[in-house]
Amino acid sequence: MGIDEVIEVLKANGISKVALFPGYVTLPKDHIIVTYGMLKKTAQGADGYALYWDITYRICIFYREQKTADDWAMEKLIENGLRACNGLTVEYDYNDTDKLDITYIEFTTTKEF
């Protein structure tokens, strides 16, 4: 599953504000905003030849004014939609400065060199 399909899963579950890293010039007032981007690329291939990239992406879901029960339910649907992603991980954090709950979703995909 590639990044385009992952973004479609987010949008299919009600997330409309999605921006490529570094994100927004000013922080939107929406309850949910998302940024995404590539964390790293690793060349892979047989016998030392770089034939393809393993690309790790990070999706950051930011929640203003605390995460609600509906938000947790939406994340469960998103996680279910992303089950086909390689190396799928989910982590949680809180940004005290901007008062944002944050969910980090990481996965790896393969792309031709």
Secondary structure as UniProt FT lines:
FT   HELIX           3..12
FT   TURN            13..14
FT   STRAND          18..20
FT   TURN            21..22
FT   STRAND          32..44
FT   HELIX           46..48
FT   STRAND          52..64
FT   HELIX           69..81
FT   TURN            82..84
FT   STRAND          86..95
FT   TURN            96..99
FT   STRAND          100..112
//
